[in-house]
Amino acid sequence: MNSDLYNDILRQATQLSSEDLLRLSEELSVQAAKNGTREHRLLDLKGLGSEIWQGNDAADYVAGERDSWDG
């Protein structure tokens, strides 16, 4: 953001009433939240952490886990 624009907005905000400052603060918070987030999809996780499982056989892993349940 242009620092001159930011400083100009800040100067103008000092002229607002407390009520208007609170309202502006709420609206800016909502706008910031909209700009900073995006909708996530389950498919975005596909392959995440797959390097951990490289070289491991899934059936052997499951069998080992089941064996551990019996103590």
N, C-alpha and C positions, 0 to 999 in steps of 0.2 A: 504494500500500500504506500502511496505517496505520503511522506511524512508531513508535507505542507497541508494536504487535505485532512489528514488525521488531526493536526494541531488546530486547523480551522474549525473542524467539527467539535473538538473539545472546547474551544473558546466559546462557540455558540451554545454548547450545552450548559455552560456556567450561567447563562441567562435564563434557563428554564426554572420553573418552580419545582419544588421537591416532588410533587405529584407527577409532573411531566417527566422528571428525571427517572423516577421509578418505572413509569410506563415505557420510556425509551429503553431503559435497561432490560426490561422484560422482552421487548420486541427485538433488541439486538441479540439477546441470549437465544431466542428462538431461531433467528436468522443464522447465528453462528453454528447452532446445532444442525441445522439443515445443510449448511455448507460443509461441515466436517464429517458427516456420516453418509453412508450409502447402504442400500439394502443388500444384505448378504444372502447368498444362496447356498444350499447344502452342497451343491456340486463344486463350489469354490474350494472345498476341503479335499477333493479328489487328489490322491497321491501324496497328501501331506504326511510327512514322517515315513514315507515308504523306504527310505534308505536304512532305517532301523531294522527292517525285516529282511533285507537282502541277505541271501545265504542261509536263511532259516526256512525249513519246511513247515508249512502250516499244520499238517497232520501230526508231525512229531511234536510240535509245540503244544497242540491241544491234548495229545496223549500225555505229555509231561505234566500239564496242568491238572488233568483228571487224576493222575497218579498221586499228585501232591494232596488231593482232597482226602485220600484215605490215610494220610499220615505216614 
